[in-house]
């Protein structure tokens, strides 16, 4: 289950990168937020709490 969450978050991170035409005006805010969530989930998975 945690692997599926990490894969989905990775896809979300790629989707909100400001290089895509639909997100060019968003800036780095969404990708930073998703990246932070991904980092927290990876740390929880590595420590065994997820």
N, C-alpha and C positions, 0 to 999 in steps of 0.2 A: 504494500500500500504506500509506503514512504517513497519507493522508487517511482511510482506513478505520479505522486505529488511533485517530486523533483523534476521529472520530465515535463509535466504541464507547466511548472514555473519557468523552466528553461525556455519553452516555447513562448510563454508570455513575455519573457525578457527580450527575446529576439523580435517579437511583434511590436514592442513599444520603443524600440531603438529609433532615434530621430532621423535615421537615414532613409526610412521608408516615406513615400509621398504622403500617405494618410496621416503621418505623425510628425511632419516636418516642423510644425509650429508649436509642438508640445514642449520642446526643450528636453532636458535630461531628467526632469522630475519623475515621470512615470517609470523610467528604466531604473532610476536610483531606488525607488520604492520597492519595485519587484525584486531588484537585486538584493536589497536588505532582507526582504522576506525569505528569499532563496538562501542567503547566508545563514539566517537563523535556523531554517529547516535543516540545512546541511550540518550545522553544529549539533542540533538536537539528534539527528540521525547517527552521527559519529559517537555521541556520548551514550546512545542507547535509550534515550528518553522519548523517542518518537515511535 
